[in-house]
Amino acid sequence: MKKGTLALAVVGLVLFGRNVGAVNPGNPVDVEVWAQMSNNLQITVTSSTTYDFGTFTSNQQKVMTTAFDVQNTGGGLTETYQLKANASQPSGWTLFSAIGNPGANAFAIDALFNTAVPGAAAFNDATDRLGLGYGQADGTKFFGDQTGVSTANLQTEKLWLRFTAPSSAASSLAQRIQVDINAVTP
């Protein structure tokens, strides 16, 4: 009994749907449809994704000895890179983004796109220092002999970091600091 009732209800809906959807050839109506392709921006770090700077003394600076190889794998799109850093874990050292040396329980990270390892003096506190919000490469910011700007598809740029240690720290535990790399269209 329920099957017959269900079949009648479906038939009734189909007939009703056919009447409502009928086209009147003498009165066409136009509608607009919009579609947009999403950006397929993508970055691949083709080298190791971790680096250990080791142990520091007060306000000591160290530059990575091996770079992060950042490759544009965005399916044919040109990309410009943005960078930011976060507070450390587990002790929560704060990110110092101003010019100069960080104070107690604070650290600084500077970034540079360059083909070979840069010396510590190649980094500029005013243009290469990372903050909590994204800073965008622009031909001055993070600029070495590579720029991070308008990176062609499948092009690899080498990202170097300089770490400046706190003036003092409440904890001597090793700290994990996350640096984020983002791609945008130029």
Disulfide bonds with the S-S distance in Angstrom:
none
